Amino acid sequence: MNALLQCLGLKRKEPLPVKEDQPQRQSATAKEAQTAPPTYKWKFIDANAFIYQGVLKLHDEEDFHELDFTAISYTWSPNMLEWRKWILDTDGYPHEEKKTRVPSGKSASEDMERFHLFFTVVCFLVLARGGTFFWMDVLCIDQDSDDEKAFFVPKMGSLYASAVETHVYLTGSMFVTMSSKELHSPIWETRAWTLQEYIKSKNVVYCYCFSGDVMQDIKALTDSRMPSRTVELRAPILDKYKSTSSDNAYMLQMATKDRVTCYFENDSPFGPQISMTSYMKTDMWGPDTNKIIGRSTLGKSLYSMKHEASKEQTISMTMVLLAGRMSTYPEDMMYSVLGLLEMEDYQVQYKIGFEEAKAGVFEKMKPDVLSMVLGSDWASLLEGKYKDSALPRVMGSEPTIGIDKIKITNSSKYTRTVGTEVTSRKERFRVWKDLSRRQTENFSVVRATMGSQTSRLMIMFCASLFDNPEYAYIPTSEIPEENIRPVILSGVAKLTDEEYHDKEFKYDRMVDLVEIAVCRHYGLLTDPRDQQYMSRTALLALQCEESPIGCLTSKGAVLILDAYALSGNITVNVIE
């Protein structure tokens, strides 16, 4: 890639005048204000000024709700902070002198040029979509100021919800080819922050950056048969561009003669189409086929949740999906979804570690919201500094799909010194394994339907000891059929598939089930003889054991294929 920096001449910003010290008497109110968290204005980048004038111009707003703007959703790359420092400090020197500002080393210099080219594409597509101002975190938040980050981070959900549209760059700042693995397995889909950015955005537009001229490849994938047109554009950044007849693919020729192709497409139930179809065209039956199919299924679930789900479904599904993602800063595994958790007034802190951040967020979570996240992780949290086994793990678990919560049946409050107080029904059940029953034939179907490849989801059976205490002492074969309910457990007993299918290996436990929510499931039992369970409503509960001091320890989530399995009184149960 040639030196793109030749085509940019950034102008020096005049420093603000320095005010002379003016000693004043401070009132008590003023002194209190000094201890309050500082506030900041919102900054937005002027795409028009950058493309047509070669000027990085930031626009200040007290309230972003008063501005039509585009939000940018992407992923950071190594050395991006160095590029940020360079572009904010650049002050109009000739190219030879500016180049000395770039960190030494060939790879660093290439990174600077790539980031700059990526930023150019971002600005261009904002203009192409009819916008002017856009928000991009690397430049719009002072990354060196903990106070500034603490002010903006909780409000990210509202920012993306207020944007006219959100431009999603699946491959981050990378320029790819049609066969690039970054295009087929986008890192954007693995990051914690991008989950909230997608769900909260009103209009999502997927954007792509390709190396060179790939206009014909895009035409082949999008079935565009009309001829392209070429438009001459004189600007410090672009020499010219041409677009397809659909007006969403552009081949940019830079003043340095570098060529790149950018393309955008609207969000749909099928996810990012170029990313999906390019893989199918180049390697339909490659080694990652199953992964691509799973990605497509998950994308459809996300799209449905974004457009159709209730608040309860959105919040619980958020915690499920977050667990399969990652963040640069450990605290962001909690802070990245504050907007979805209705916690935009939460005071975030960095450099405290994930455990402290998690405990702080859950302690401040509203009881109804906390109730929605319980049971969203089908395993249990028994490790870490704060060992509250009722809380979802957030990290280190696998998304399990196949059920939707439709009615939350409890309220909850968490304190790190006690645990989670769950206001709901708790009853004692007997749970056992029985391979002679026909429902166990659905074992593999259940695992596939619920999207689990590694979690030990297993079909077992249960009977209430609340209604019939004598069931604890008789053989399971003597329990009447009408009182037996199929139940799906996570592999909390650490059974292997071999042990599950081994007739000689017994599993028979007395457990406490704490009611969480009524769920809709996707026909987990398909045998017509199981008609009583085909209403597709079930009860989600936590499988608990009582500790010597009387508290409960959750061993994982349980789905009883009977929405009315518990009938006792509502009580307060402490799960630690």
N, C-alpha and C positions, 0 to 999 in steps of 0.2 A: 504494500500500500504506500503510495507516494505521500509526501508531506502535505497533508491537508491544511495545516496551520497557515500556509501561505495565503489562503483565501479569506482569512479573517483579520480584521483590524479593530480590536476592541478599544473603546475610548476610555480615558481616565475619568473616574468619578471624583468630583471635587469633594474634599473632606468637609464635614459639617463644621461650622464655626464653633470655637471653644468658648463657652460662657465663663465669665469671671465668677469667682466664688462670691455668693451673696448670703452671708450668715442670717439666719432667720430663727425666730422662736418657734419651737415645735410644740404643737398641741398633743394631747394624749392620743387623739385619733391618728395623727400623723405618725407617732411612734409605733402604734399598732400596725399601721400600713407598712412600715418598714419590715416587719416580721412576716407579713403575708407573702405567699408565693408571687413572684413577678408575673406580669402579663406581657404579651407580645402581639404585634400586628402580624397578620397573615401576608405572606409574600407570594406573588404570582409572576410568572415569566411571560414576557411579551414576545410571542413567536414571530410576529410581524417585524419587530425591530431587529431581531436576530437574522432573519432570512434576507430582508431587503436592505438593512443598514450595517449588518455585521456587528451589532451592539447587543451586549447582554444587559437587558433592562428589566429591573424588578419593580413590580407594582405593588404598593402597600394597600391593605384593606383592613379596617377594624372588624368587619363582619363579612365573611365570605358568602353569606346568603344573598347579598346584594349584587353579586357579580356572576355573570355567565362565564364559566370556566370549564376546562377539561382537566380531569385527574389522570395521572400516569401511574400505572401499576406495572412493575417490572421487578427484577432482582439485581442486587448489587454484584459487582465483580471485584476481584482484587485490584488494588491501586486506584479505585474510583475516587477515594478521598483525596488522593494526590491530584487527580484531574480537577476535582472541585477546588482545591487550593489554588491550582494554576489558573483556572478560568476566572476566579474571583479576584485574583491578584494581578492579572494581566492588564497592562495600562497603555497599550498603543505603541510599544517599542517595535522597531523593524523585526522582521521574522528571524534574522540571525541572532538578535539579542534575546528574543522571546524563547528561542529554542534552548537557551542556557537555563531557563527556568524549569524545563522538564527534567525529572530525575535522571541521573546518568544510567547508562545501560540500554542495550538495544531493545530488550523486551519491554522495559518501562516506557520508552519512547513510542513503541508500537501501541501500547495500551492507551497512551494519551491520545494518539491519533484516532484509535478506534472509538474511544469514549466520545471524542469530539464529533466524529462522523455519526455515531448513534444519536447524539444530542441534536445534530442537524436534521436527521430523519424525524425525530420526535417533533421538532418545531415545524417541519414541512407538513407532516400529516395533520397536525393541529390546524394549520392553515387550509389544507386540502379539505378538511371536514367543515370548514366555515367558522372556525374558532379563532381567537386571538390570544387569550390568556390561558396558561395552564399551570398546574401545580405538580412539582416533582421534588420529592423529599430531599434528595442530595443537595439541592441548591436552595430550597425554600425553608429549611431548618438548619440552624447553626449546629453542625454535628459535633462541635467542640464544647458546646454549652449544655451541661446536664440540666440546668434550670429551663432552658428553652425546650429541650426535648421533653422534659416532664410536663410542660405546659401543653404542647401540641399532641403528644402521643394519645392521651385518653380521648381526644376529640376527632381522631382519624375516621371513625365511623360516620360521624355527621358530615365531615368534609366530602367523603366519597358519595354519600347519599345526596349531597347538594349539587354535585357536579352535573353539568349538562350531559356528559358522557364520560366514560372511563376507557382510556386506551390501554389495552393489555398487551405487553410485549412478552410473549411466551418464552423466548430464548434470551431474555435479559438484554444485555448490550452486545450480544454475539451477533455476527453476520454469518449466516449459515448457507448451506446448499440444500437441495431437495433430499439428499441422502444423509444429512447430518443427524446424528443421534440426538443432538440437542433439540431438533425440530420434532422428532418422533416421541421423545420422552422429556417434555419441557420441565426445566428446573422450577419454573413459575408455579407449577402445580404441586410442588413439594414444600413450599415456603409457608410459614405461619401467617405472615402479614397478608399475603395475597388472598387468603380465605375470606377474611372480613371485607377486603377491598372488592372482591367479586360479589359477595352476597348483598352488600349495602348499595352497590351502584345501580342506578336506574337503567342505564343503557351501557352495555359493554360492547366494545369494538376490539376484535383481535387484530394486532398489528405484527407484521413480519419484516425483518431486515435480511435481504439476501445479498451475497457477494456477486458482483457482476450483473450481467443482463440475463434474467431468467423469465422474461416476458412470455416466451413461447411455452415454457413449462407451466406457467400459471394459466395460460389460455387452455392448455390441454386438460388441466385439472378442473377448471371452472367452466369449460365448454363455451368459451367466448370466441365467436367466429367473426366479429366485426373488425375492420382494420384499425390499427392504432393511429393516433394523431400525435404530432410533435409540436410542442410549444416552446418557443424561445423565451427564456427568462434571464434577464441580466440582473445579477445580484452578486454580492461579495461571496456568497456561499455556493450557489448553483450556477452552472453555465446554461443548462437547459434541462428539460425533462420531457418525456412523452408518456402518455397514459393509454390504457386500453379503453374500449368503448364503454365499459362498465364504470369507468371513472374511479376505480378503487385499486388499480395497479399502476405504479409509476416507476419508470426507469430514470434515475437521477444521474446526470453527468456533472461531476464536480469541476470547479475551475482548474483543479489539478489533473483533470482527465480521468480520475477514478470513477468507476461506474458501480452503482448499487441499485438494487430493485427493492422497492417497498410496496407492501400490499396490505389492505385491511378488509375485514369481513365482519358482519354483524353476528352477535351471539345467537345461538339457536339451540334447540333441544339436543342436537347431535354434537355439540361442542365445537372446537376450532377445526373447521373443515380442511383447510390446507394442511394442517399438521397431521390430521388423520389420513386423508386420502393420499397424500404424498408417500406415506409409509406403505399403504396398500398397493400403490402403483409400483414401488421400487422393490418391495420385499414382502409379498403377501403372506408367504408361509415361512417367514424367518424365525429365529429363535425367540423373539420377543412378541410373537403373535398373541399369546394368552395375556400378556401384560397389556398390550394395546386394547384387546377386547375388554379387559377389566377396567381399563382407563375410560373407555367409552361408556361403560355401564355406570361408573361412578360419576362421570360428567353429566349423564342424564339425570341422575339423582340430585346433583347439585342444582341443575337448571330448574327442575321441578320444585325443589325446596325454595329457590330464590323467588319463583313466580307464584307458587300456589300454597306453600306450607303455612301453617299457623305459627304463632309465636312459640308455642311449646315445641313443635317439631323443629323449628329453626334453631332454637337454643340447644336442645339436646343433640341434634345432628351436628351442630358446630363442634361440640366437645368430642364427638366421635371422630370427626374428620381431622380435627386439630391434632389428635394423638398420633396421626401418621405423618406429621409435618415437622419442620425444624426451623430454628431461627439463629441468627448470628449471635445475638445477645440472649443469654438464658432467660432473663426476666421477660423477654418478649413472647415467650411461649404462653404467658398469661395476658400480658398487656396488649397483644395483637388482636384480641377479640373483645376488648372492653366495651366497644360500641354495640356489639351483638348481645352482650350480657347486661346492657342497660346500666353501665357504670362509667359514664363519660365525665363524672365529677370526681372520680377516684384519683388520689394523689399518688402518682407512680414514683418509684425510686429505682435507681440503677446501682450497680456494683454491690448488690445485696445477695445475689445468687438466686437460683430458681426456687429453691425450697421456701425461702422467706417471701419471695414475690407471690408464690402460689398461696401460701397461708394467709398473706395479707389480703389478697383478692377474695378468697373464699370467706374470710371473716366479715368483709364488708358487703358481700353479696346479699341481695334481698331474699327473704325466705322463699317467695314463690319462684324466683329464678333458680335458686339453689336446688329446689325440688325438681326442676326440669332437667338438671344435669346428673342427678343421682341415677345410677343404673345405666348411664350411657356408655360405660366401660364394662365389658363382660368379664373382666378379670377382677382383681382386687389390688389395692395399694397397701402393701404391708412393709414397704421399705421407706427409707428417708427419715429425716429429722422429726417430722410431724406425721405420725403413723395413723392417720384417720383412714380406715379401710373403706369408709362409705364414699369417699371422694374419688372421682375419675382420675386415672393416672396422668392424663394430659400428654405425657411422653412415654414411649416404650410399649404402646399397645397397638393393636391392629383394628382398623375400622371394620365394624360388623354391621352390615345393612340387612334389610329384609323386614324390619318392623318400623311402624310409626306410632309414636305416642299420641293418643287422641284425647286423653283426659288425665291430668295429674291428680293423684288422690291423696297427696300429703303436703305438708309444709315443713320446712327444715331451717335450722340455724346452726352455724358452725363456729366453734371457738377452739383454738389450738390447744387449750389446757384441758378440754373435756372431750371434744370430738363433735360429731354431728348429732344434734337432737332432731329426730324424725318423728313428726306427729302423724301417726297412721296406725293401721292395724298390724298386729304381730300375732301369728299363730304358729303352733308347732305341727310339723308334718313329718311323715315317714317317707323317705325317698329311696328307691331301689332300682336295680337293673334287672330287666326281664327280657331275654332274647326270644322267648316263646310268643310274645305278643307281636301282632302284625305291624304295629306302628314302627317298630325298630327297623323295618325294611326301608323306612324313609331316612335313615341315618345320613347317607351320603347326599340325598336330596336336600335335606335341611342345611347341611354345611354349605352346599353350593348356592342355595337360595339366599342364605344370609351372608354371602360374600366372604366367607372365611376360608383361608387356605391353611393357616397354621394353628388357629385357636381350636381347642378341643371341645367343640360343640357336640353334645350327645343327647339322644332321646332317652329319658328314663320315665319313671312313673312315681306318683305320689298319692298319699291319702291323708286327710286331715285328722290329727289327733285331738283337735279342739272339739270336733263334733263326736268323735268316737275314740276315746282314750285307750280302749282295749286293743285297737289296731297296732299298738306298739309292741304287743306281746305274742300275737298269733302269726303263723306263717303267712307270707304275702299272698300265697295261692288261695287262702281262705277269705281274703278281703273281697267283698262283693264288687262285681264289675262296675256297677253304677256309681260306686264311690271312689273309683280309681281315675285319676286324671293324668294324661301324658304331660310331661314337663321337659323343657329343653334347658340343659345346664351348660355353663362353661366348664372347662376341664379342671375345676378347682380341686378335684380329688387326684389330679395328676395321673389319670388313667391314660394309657396309650391306646391306640386303636386295637392292638392285639389283645390287650386286657379287656377292652370293651366287648369284643367278639368272642372271648374265651368263656365258654359256658361254666367252666369250673371256677372262674374268678368271680367272687361275690362282691357286690356293692350294696350296702344296706345301712342307711344313716337316719338318725333323728336330728332334724334341723329346725331352726326358727326361720320363718319367711316373713320379711317385712315388706308390706305393700308399697309400691311406688307409683304405678300408673296403669291405666287400661290402654292396651295397644291394638293396633290393626296389623295383622301379619299377612303375608303373601302366600296363602294356601300351603302351609308347611306340611300338612298331612293331606295327601291327594287321594287316598282310598275312599270310594263312595260309602263304604261301611262306617267310616268315621264321620258321618254326617253331623253329629252333635258338635264336632269341633270345626266345622266348615263355615261357621259364622264369621270366621277370621278376626275375632276379637279375643284377646288373651290378657292375662294379668302379669305385669312385670314386677318382680320382687327382688329383694336381696336375700341371698342364702346366708344366714348368720349362725354363729355359735356363741353361746354365753360364756363369758370369762369368769374366773373365780370371784371377781369383785362385782359381778352383776351386769357389766356392760356387754355389748355385743361386738363381735368381730365379723365383718363381711368377708365371705369367701368367694363372692362373685355374683353376677346377675342370674336370674332364673326367669324363664317364660313359661307360665302355666297356661295350657291351652283351654282355659276356662276363665272368662273375665270375672266370674262371681265365686272364685274359689275360696275367698276369705269372707267370713260373715260376722266376726267378733266385734268388740268395741274398739274405738279409736283411743290409742294411748300414746304417751311420749316415750320413745325408745332412744337410748344413747348408744351410738355406734362409734367406737374409737379405733 
